[in-house]
Amino acid sequence: MIDPITLEVVREAFVSIVREMRVTLVRTAYSSILYEGEDFSCVLMDGGAQIVAMSRGQDHPLHIVPIGWSMKAVREKFGDDIHPGDVFLHNEPYTGGTHLNDVAMIYPLFADGELFVSPVVRAHWGDVGGMSPGSLSGRATEIFQEGVRIPPIRVVEKGRPNQAVLDLIFANMRGTRERVGDFRAMLGTCRKAAERVEALSARYGAPTIREAVADLMDRAEARMRRAIRALRPGEYVYEAHLEAGRERLEPLTVRARVTVAGDTIDVDLTGTSPQTAGPTNVGPAMAPTGAFTIIKSFLDPGSEVNSGAFRPLTVITPPGTIVNADPPAPCGGMVEVKYCVESAVMGALAQALDGKVAGDLKGGGNHCYVGGPHPSTGETFIFYEYPAGGTGGFEGGDGSNTVRAWTESDMTTLQPIEAVEQLYPVRIERTALREDSGGPGRWRGGLGLTRTVRIQARGAQLSVLAEKSVLPPFGVCGGGAGATNRFWVRRDGRRVETSPLPGKVSGFLLEPGDVLLMESSGGGGFGDALDRDPASVAADVREGYVSAAAAEATYGVVLRDSVPDAVATAASRETLRAARLRVRVVAGAGLESARGREIRLGADVAARLGVAPGAVVELVNPRGAPLRAWVASLMAASPADAVPFAELAPIALRMLAAAEGAEVEVRAVHSGVLG
């Protein structure tokens, strides 16, 4: 048995190797999305396709966890025909990739004739072909429009590059110089990591290294099982929604049934929407990644991440759905689906955690591309940003402003202005926190940002793939929603329409002088906004986080010379509480839908909320996540002296943790009109 000191030395050595991989790639990459944006991750894997080590807080789970599927795909295709000096590429979603832009390089190492601890890099390539510069498009209808699919393929055989294969791949991508440079940077990164692993093996011996890997897996598994045993056993159900459609909002649903039993958790996504003709689909690896990320974050955030921690978790992803799509479904929106899975699992877990949850997040990658011919060189330039948003409020604290969320890695929030303006024909005119974007609450959600970019080239195109552009990040435990993501264009002082559905833009032609505005979401709030300390609201106003108008209208805080007026504030809050609308929720028939939860409201309730059929409302859960529902139809008004009622499907009452006939606060979320 390996001694504890050696085990810790080996563990730290693994982490050190991964961190060095990150530094190497940043220093050698050709595209700014890697050396400035750090949209890549590094990992060590064992011969059984298990995660051995990643750098906690830096590498992105959505890059790393699916590597196990990628390595298994390589093994299934090549079997024993894998040799020292081989290098493989993979990006295909249906066999374990993420989306086509994320290209995995697998660098097998051997010890004693068997596969050993091996370095792997998954990096976002700025373009992989497809219908628009940058490849990710909000209006793709099949994967062929998203770029080059790379099934598990050997690009280096026993140390000798297969130049014909590489030429074919790069000939189908824009910005060939950057693509080739990033490939070579990844290759050099893996080679340097291989040297470190071989040196570690020479020092301790391959059997000791393998024993250390097994012990680290077992230790992570034991920690996770202890955390699960502390939960209240039971079966919990919740659902979250995505914004699909081409001409109008056609919501998609991710339904999570989370079962806690002993020291295991099962996540069953049966009931999730069928796969769609838009980019909002994923292959088999992403939903388990999302479920694992959220469960690990809530139950055991402090320990290392390896495949041992995954063992107590089972995730069922029905084929043919948006969480396990079949070809040729496009999968560019994999980040968005993963986030939706996380929201659904978090909403279900909230019931087991007694409200110990946080407000919702910005909802996806916020992919925003500007690409076209560079006026100086004529070569294709691709300016790619994925602006961070605010994180959710939580019990005891406000969310953070404009940072990577806890389900992400420590990627750059935005590329530096100097780097952007040096590389691309654009000018950054403003970068600031976005006032009033944080979800109201006793603890406020963090703020999103505003980035203003002036276009200075002809022939540039804009493509956007973002969620939460219609449905804002929800608050929890009575908290309010954050602001929606907004990506829009101002031309000659006027807003121009880039797409019928916000957040889904493909190849919109820009003109010199156009101004692109990127406005990211704030996080959802936690707790009742009318319970927030008035002094904190006043401080938010002074800092520019909250406007004076919102302080009074939303928080009920009346300011006199920037100081809360205690008497006026108490009266204002009493008035706002009295104006809230509550309904009695009852079970109704015919309200199940694969494309969004449905609700029937009385005509009087709809009138007070200002909504009509097709609008979205929110039923508040004071101990967890709210339930959102689309207004299916209106009923007769309730008697004036009675509490108005609303009809929901029986399972929806269960998601809301509400008994038949319970009174619940209802809010309007979206009117149903886009624009």
TARA-V838407 format. One record per backbone hydrogen bond with DSSP energy under -1.0 kcal/mol. NH is the residue of the N-H (numbers start at 1). CO is the residue of the C=O. E is the energy in kcal/mol with one decimal. If there is no record, write none. Layout:
((NH CO E) (NH CO E))
This chain:
((7 3 -2.2) (8 4 -2.2) (9 5 -2.4) (10 6 -2.6) (11 7 -2.4) (12 8 -2.7) (13 9 -2.0) (14 10 -2.5) (15 11 -2.1) (16 12 -2.5) (17 13 -2.3) (18 14 -2.0) (19 15 -2.4) (20 16 -2.3) (21 17 -2.0) (22 18 -1.8) (23 19 -2.0) (24 20 -2.7) (25 21 -2.3) (26 22 -2.3) (27 23 -2.0) (28 24 -1.0) (29 25 -2.1) (34 31 -1.7) (35 31 -2.1) (36 32 -2.4) (37 32 -2.5) (39 33 -2.2) (40 38 -1.8) (41 122 -2.3) (43 120 -2.0) (44 53 -2.2) (45 118 -2.8) (46 50 -2.2) (49 46 -1.8) (52 44 -3.0) (53 44 -1.4) (58 55 -1.9) (59 55 -2.1) (63 60 -1.3) (64 60 -2.0) (65 61 -2.3) (67 64 -2.0) (68 65 -1.3) (70 66 -1.9) (71 67 -2.8) (72 68 -2.0) (73 69 -2.2) (74 70 -1.9) (75 71 -2.4) (76 72 -2.8) (77 73 -1.8) (78 74 -2.7) (79 75 -2.5) (81 78 -2.8) (82 80 -1.2) (86 83 -2.0) (87 156 -2.2) (88 106 -2.4) (89 153 -2.3) (90 104 -1.5) (91 150 -2.4) (92 150 -1.3) (95 92 -1.1) (96 93 -1.7) (97 92 -2.6) (102 99 -1.7) (103 123 -2.7) (104 90 -3.1) (105 121 -3.3) (106 88 -2.7) (107 119 -1.8) (111 114 -2.7) (114 111 -1.8) (116 109 -3.2) (118 45 -3.6) (120 43 -2.3) (121 105 -1.9) (122 41 -2.3) (123 103 -2.2) (124 39 -2.4) (125 101 -3.3) (131 145 -3.0) (135 132 -2.7) (136 134 -1.2) (138 505 -1.7) (140 137 -1.1) (143 328 -2.6) (145 142 -1.9) (146 143 -2.0) (148 128 -2.8) (153 89 -2.1) (155 87 -2.2) (156 87 -1.6) (157 160 -2.9) (159 85 -2.1) (160 157 -1.9) (162 155 -3.4) (163 161 -1.3) (166 162 -2.0) (167 163 -2.8) (168 164 -1.9) (169 165 -2.2) (170 166 -2.6) (171 167 -1.9) (172 169 -1.2) (173 170 -1.5) (179 175 -2.1) (180 176 -2.9) (181 177 -2.3) (182 178 -2.8) (183 179 -2.2) (184 180 -2.4) (185 181 -2.1) (186 182 -2.5) (187 183 -2.3) (188 184 -2.6) (189 185 -2.2) (190 186 -2.3) (191 187 -2.2) (192 188 -2.3) (193 189 -2.1) (194 190 -2.4) (195 191 -1.9) (196 192 -1.6) (197 193 -2.5) (198 194 -2.6) (199 195 -2.0) (200 196 -2.2) (201 197 -2.5) (202 198 -2.2) (203 199 -1.6) (204 200 -2.2) (205 201 -2.7) (209 205 -1.9) (210 206 -2.7) (211 207 -2.2) (212 208 -2.5) (213 209 -2.3) (214 210 -2.2) (215 211 -2.4) (216 212 -2.5) (217 213 -2.1) (218 214 -2.3) (219 215 -2.4) (220 216 -2.1) (221 217 -2.2) (222 218 -2.4) (223 219 -2.0) (224 220 -2.0) (225 221 -2.4) (226 222 -2.1) (227 223 -2.0) (228 224 -2.2) (229 225 -2.1) (231 228 -1.9) (234 260 -2.0) (236 258 -3.1) (238 256 -2.0) (240 254 -2.2) (242 252 -2.4) (250 244 -3.4) (252 242 -1.9) (254 240 -2.8) (256 238 -3.0) (257 268 -2.2) (258 236 -3.3) (259 266 -2.9) (260 234 -3.0) (261 264 -2.1) (264 261 -1.8) (265 312 -2.3) (266 259 -2.3) (267 314 -3.3) (268 257 -2.5) (269 316 -2.2) (272 269 -1.5) (273 253 -2.7) (275 320 -2.4) (281 279 -1.8) (282 322 -1.2) (289 285 -1.4) (290 286 -2.6) (291 287 -2.6) (292 288 -2.6) (293 289 -2.5) (294 290 -2.2) (295 291 -2.1) (296 292 -3.0) (297 293 -2.2) (298 294 -1.8) (299 295 -2.6) (300 296 -2.0) (307 51 -1.7) (309 306 -1.2) (311 308 -1.1) (313 310 -2.0) (314 265 -2.1) (316 267 -2.9) (320 324 -2.0) (321 318 -1.0) (322 273 -2.2) (324 321 -1.8) (325 282 -3.0) (329 326 -1.9) (333 279 -2.7) (334 331 -1.0) (337 333 -2.0) (338 334 -2.6) (339 335 -2.5) (340 336 -1.9) (341 337 -2.4) (342 338 -2.2) (343 339 -2.4) (344 340 -2.5) (345 341 -2.8) (346 342 -2.8) (347 343 -2.5) (348 344 -1.8) (349 345 -3.0) (350 346 -2.1) (351 348 -1.2) (353 349 -2.0) (355 350 -2.2) (357 355 -2.3) (359 393 -2.3) (360 474 -2.7) (367 465 -1.7) (368 385 -2.1) (369 463 -3.1) (370 383 -2.4) (371 461 -2.0) (372 381 -1.8) (374 379 -3.0) (378 374 -2.9) (381 372 -3.3) (383 370 -3.4) (385 368 -2.4) (390 521 -2.1) (391 400 -2.2) (393 524 -3.0) (394 397 -2.6) (397 394 -2.6) (399 444 -2.9) (402 447 -2.5) (403 389 -1.7) (408 405 -1.8) (411 409 -1.3) (412 37 -1.7) (420 416 -2.3) (421 417 -2.7) (422 418 -1.5) (423 419 -1.7) (424 420 -2.6) (426 424 -2.1) (427 454 -2.1) (429 452 -2.6) (430 452 -1.2) (432 450 -2.4) (434 448 -2.4) (436 545 -2.9) (437 434 -1.6) (439 523 -3.2) (443 526 -2.5) (445 439 -2.7) (446 391 -3.3) (450 432 -3.1) (451 518 -2.5) (452 430 -2.9) (453 516 -2.9) (454 427 -3.2) (455 514 -2.9) (456 425 -2.3) (461 371 -2.9) (462 508 -2.5) (463 369 -2.1) (464 505 -1.6) (465 367 -2.3) (466 503 -2.4) (476 525 -2.6) (477 624 -3.1) (479 476 -1.9) (480 440 -3.5) (482 473 -2.1) (483 437 -2.6) (485 468 -2.9) (486 519 -3.3) (488 517 -2.0) (490 515 -2.9) (491 494 -3.5) (494 491 -2.1) (496 489 -2.3) (504 501 -1.8) (505 464 -2.2) (508 462 -2.7) (510 460 -3.1) (513 455 -2.9) (514 511 -2.4) (515 490 -2.4) (516 453 -3.5) (517 488 -3.1) (518 451 -2.8) (519 486 -3.1) (520 449 -2.1) (523 446 -2.0) (524 360 -2.3) (525 480 -2.9) (526 443 -2.4) (527 476 -2.1) (531 528 -1.8) (532 529 -1.4) (537 533 -1.8) (538 534 -2.5) (539 535 -2.0) (540 536 -2.2) (541 537 -2.1) (542 538 -2.2) (543 539 -2.1) (545 540 -2.3) (546 540 -1.2) (551 547 -2.2) (552 548 -1.4) (553 549 -2.8) (554 550 -2.6) (555 550 -1.4) (557 551 -2.7) (560 563 -3.2) (563 560 -1.3) (565 558 -3.2) (569 565 -2.8) (570 566 -2.2) (571 567 -2.0) (572 568 -2.5) (573 569 -2.7) (574 570 -1.9) (575 571 -2.0) (576 572 -2.3) (577 573 -2.4) (578 574 -2.0) (579 575 -1.3) (580 577 -1.2) (583 664 -2.9) (584 644 -2.8) (585 662 -2.6) (586 646 -2.5) (588 648 -2.7) (599 630 -2.0) (600 647 -2.1) (601 633 -1.6) (603 635 -2.4) (606 602 -2.5) (607 603 -2.1) (608 604 -2.1) (609 605 -2.1) (610 606 -1.5) (611 606 -2.2) (614 631 -2.4) (615 612 -2.3) (616 670 -2.8) (617 629 -2.8) (618 667 -2.7) (619 627 -3.0) (620 665 -2.5) (624 621 -1.5) (627 619 -2.3) (629 617 -2.3) (630 597 -4.0) (631 615 -2.8) (632 599 -3.1) (635 601 -2.7) (642 639 -2.0) (646 584 -2.2) (647 600 -2.1) (648 586 -2.4) (653 649 -1.3) (654 650 -1.4) (655 651 -2.1) (656 652 -1.9) (657 654 -1.0) (658 653 -2.5) (661 585 -3.1) (662 659 -2.3) (664 583 -3.0) (666 581 -2.5) (667 618 -2.4) (669 616 -2.9) (670 616 -1.9))
